[in-house]
Amino acid sequence: MRYFAILLLTATAASSQPFGAGLKAGVPLTDFVDAASNNNFNFLANTDRLVIGAFAEVRLPFSLGIEFDALHRHIEYTATQGANSTKVTSGAWEFPLLLKYRLHGKIARPYVDAGVAWDSLQGLQESILAGTPIGAPSAVRHNTVSGFVLGGGLDVHFLLIHIQPEIRYTRWFDKHFLDPTQLLKSNQNQAEFLVGISF
């Protein structure tokens, strides 16, 4: 009986795909940058409503998996002081490394995941919209920050395709942006809705 159970477990593992890779896209549920104004300065942030990238997953025994993502989004804000106005744009690459656990199910399997993430600013640019520069890039505090990730979703398996909608929360340990006036700062609590499609 024991040998039959081992044979059955081996056949099940062999019939499943041990590796998956695909595309992931979604929308942020929170603003990446919080912006405010006072009598002297006016900050206006523009949150890009698209997160897109790729991911790969190693599917392990006992319903476990390890997932690595590379997700990109665009960041933009303007800073105004009197007649002077500056726009700052940057890309941000986010790299989550997650341990995933799937619950039982035939076609749709709920899952939870947790892990760590790194986020890095790339291609930071400042353009003068009016007047003279007002030092807007001085708001950059860290080019790279790290944090922890929690998420949950549903893995829908149809033929060879996995469709995985997920709600994900990230708590960053520090801020990318923190202006000396405290009017512009990164949001350390990040929530996203993501959908992954893999084979």
C-alpha positions as CSV (number, residue, x, y, z in Angstrom):
1,M,0.0,0.0,0.0
2,R,2.8,2.4,0.8
3,Y,4.5,1.7,-2.5
4,F,1.2,2.4,-4.3
5,A,0.9,5.8,-2.5
6,I,4.4,6.7,-3.5
7,L,3.8,5.7,-7.1
8,L,0.5,7.8,-7.2
9,L,2.3,10.8,-5.7
10,T,5.1,10.5,-8.3
11,A,2.7,10.2,-11.2
12,T,0.7,13.2,-10.0
13,A,3.8,15.3,-9.7
14,A,5.0,14.2,-13.1
15,S,1.7,15.1,-14.8
16,S,1.7,18.6,-13.4
17,Q,3.8,21.4,-14.9
18,P,6.7,22.1,-12.5
19,F,7.4,25.5,-14.1
20,G,5.3,28.4,-15.3
21,A,6.0,31.8,-16.8
22,G,3.9,34.5,-18.3
23,L,2.7,38.1,-18.2
24,K,1.1,40.0,-15.3
25,A,-0.8,43.3,-15.5
26,G,-3.1,45.2,-13.2
27,V,-4.0,48.5,-11.5
28,P,-2.9,50.2,-8.3
29,L,-5.5,50.6,-5.6
30,T,-3.5,53.2,-3.8
31,D,-1.6,56.3,-5.0
32,F,2.2,55.8,-5.2
33,V,2.9,59.4,-4.1
34,D,0.9,61.6,-1.7
35,A,1.0,65.2,-2.7
36,A,-0.2,68.4,-0.9
37,S,0.1,72.2,-1.0
38,N,0.8,75.1,1.2
39,N,1.1,78.9,0.7
40,N,4.5,78.5,-1.1
41,F,4.6,75.1,-2.8
42,N,2.1,73.1,-4.8
43,F,2.8,69.4,-5.5
44,L,0.5,67.4,-7.9
45,A,1.1,63.7,-8.3
46,N,-0.2,61.6,-11.3
47,T,-0.6,57.9,-10.5
48,D,-0.3,55.8,-13.7
49,R,-3.2,53.4,-13.7
50,L,-1.2,50.5,-15.2
51,V,1.2,48.0,-13.7
52,I,2.7,45.5,-16.2
53,G,5.5,43.0,-16.3
54,A,6.4,39.3,-16.3
55,F,6.6,36.5,-13.8
56,A,7.9,33.0,-13.3
57,E,6.9,30.3,-10.9
58,V,8.4,27.0,-9.7
59,R,5.6,24.7,-8.6
60,L,6.7,22.5,-5.7
61,P,5.1,19.5,-4.0
62,F,2.6,19.9,-1.2
63,S,0.8,22.7,-3.1
64,L,3.7,25.1,-2.6
65,G,5.3,27.4,-5.2
66,I,8.0,30.1,-5.5
67,E,7.2,33.1,-7.7
68,F,9.4,35.9,-8.9
69,D,7.9,39.0,-10.6
70,A,9.3,42.0,-12.5
71,L,6.7,44.7,-12.6
72,H,6.9,48.2,-14.1
73,R,4.9,51.4,-13.5
74,H,5.3,55.1,-14.4
75,I,5.6,57.8,-11.7
76,E,5.0,61.5,-12.4
77,Y,4.6,64.6,-10.3
78,T,4.8,68.4,-10.7
79,A,6.2,70.9,-8.2
80,T,5.2,74.6,-8.4
81,Q,6.5,77.6,-6.5
82,G,5.2,80.9,-7.7
83,A,5.9,81.2,-11.4
84,N,8.4,78.3,-11.4
85,S,7.1,74.8,-12.3
86,T,9.0,71.5,-12.6
87,K,7.9,68.1,-13.7
88,V,9.6,64.9,-12.4
89,T,9.1,61.6,-14.1
90,S,10.5,58.1,-13.4
91,G,10.0,54.5,-14.0
92,A,9.8,52.1,-11.1
93,W,10.7,48.4,-11.3
94,E,9.3,46.2,-8.5
95,F,10.7,42.7,-7.9
96,P,8.6,40.6,-5.5
97,L,9.9,37.1,-4.4
98,L,7.0,35.1,-3.0
99,L,6.2,31.8,-1.4
100,K,2.8,30.6,-2.6
101,Y,0.4,28.0,-1.1
102,R,-2.5,26.7,-3.1
103,L,-5.7,25.3,-1.5
104,H,-7.4,22.3,-3.1
105,G,-9.6,22.6,-6.1
106,K,-10.1,21.0,-9.5
107,I,-10.4,24.0,-11.9
108,A,-10.0,27.0,-9.5
109,R,-7.6,26.8,-6.6
110,P,-7.5,29.7,-4.1
111,Y,-4.0,30.7,-3.0
112,V,-2.2,32.9,-0.5
113,D,1.3,34.2,-1.0
114,A,3.9,36.2,1.1
115,G,7.4,37.3,0.7
116,V,9.7,40.3,0.1
117,A,10.0,42.9,-2.6
118,W,12.5,45.5,-3.9
119,D,11.5,48.6,-5.8
120,S,14.0,50.6,-7.8
121,L,13.6,54.0,-9.6
122,Q,14.9,54.0,-13.1
123,G,15.3,56.9,-15.6
124,L,14.5,59.7,-13.2
125,Q,14.1,62.9,-15.2
126,E,13.4,66.6,-14.4
127,S,11.9,68.9,-17.0
128,I,11.3,72.7,-16.5
129,L,7.7,73.7,-17.4
130,A,8.1,77.4,-16.5
131,G,10.7,79.7,-14.9
132,T,13.7,78.2,-13.3
133,P,14.3,74.8,-11.5
134,I,13.1,74.7,-8.0
135,G,15.1,71.6,-6.9
136,A,12.2,69.1,-7.3
137,P,14.5,66.0,-7.5
138,S,15.7,66.8,-4.0
139,A,12.5,65.0,-2.9
140,V,14.2,61.7,-3.9
141,R,15.2,60.0,-0.6
142,H,16.1,56.5,-1.8
143,N,16.4,55.1,-5.3
144,T,15.7,51.5,-4.0
145,V,13.5,50.5,-1.1
146,S,12.4,47.1,0.2
147,G,9.3,45.8,1.9
148,F,7.2,42.7,2.7
149,V,4.3,41.4,0.6
150,L,1.0,39.6,1.4
151,G,-1.5,38.5,-1.2
152,G,-4.3,36.2,-2.1
153,G,-6.0,35.1,-5.3
154,L,-7.4,32.4,-7.4
155,D,-5.6,30.1,-9.8
156,V,-8.0,29.1,-12.6
157,H,-6.5,26.2,-14.7
158,F,-8.0,25.8,-18.1
159,L,-6.2,23.3,-20.4
160,L,-2.6,24.5,-20.4
161,I,-3.3,28.1,-19.2
162,H,-3.3,29.4,-15.7
163,I,-5.2,32.7,-15.1
164,Q,-4.5,34.2,-11.6
165,P,-6.4,37.3,-10.4
166,E,-4.9,38.5,-7.1
167,I,-5.2,41.3,-4.5
168,R,-1.7,42.2,-3.2
169,Y,-0.6,44.4,-0.3
170,T,3.0,45.7,0.1
171,R,4.4,47.5,3.1
172,W,7.6,49.4,2.1
173,F,10.1,49.9,4.9
174,D,11.1,53.4,3.6
175,K,10.1,56.1,1.1
176,H,11.3,56.8,-2.4
177,F,10.2,60.4,-2.1
178,L,10.2,62.7,0.8
179,D,10.3,66.5,0.2
180,P,11.9,68.7,2.9
181,T,8.5,70.5,3.1
182,Q,6.8,67.1,3.9
183,L,4.2,68.0,1.2
184,L,5.4,65.2,-1.1
185,K,6.1,61.7,0.1
186,S,5.8,58.1,-1.0
187,N,3.0,56.0,0.2
188,Q,4.5,53.2,2.2
189,N,1.2,51.2,2.0
190,Q,0.7,49.8,-1.5
191,A,-2.3,47.8,-2.7
192,E,-2.7,46.4,-6.2
193,F,-5.1,44.2,-8.3
194,L,-3.1,42.0,-10.6
195,V,-3.9,39.3,-13.2
196,G,-1.3,36.8,-14.3
197,I,-1.6,34.6,-17.4
198,S,0.9,31.7,-17.6
199,F,1.5,28.4,-19.2
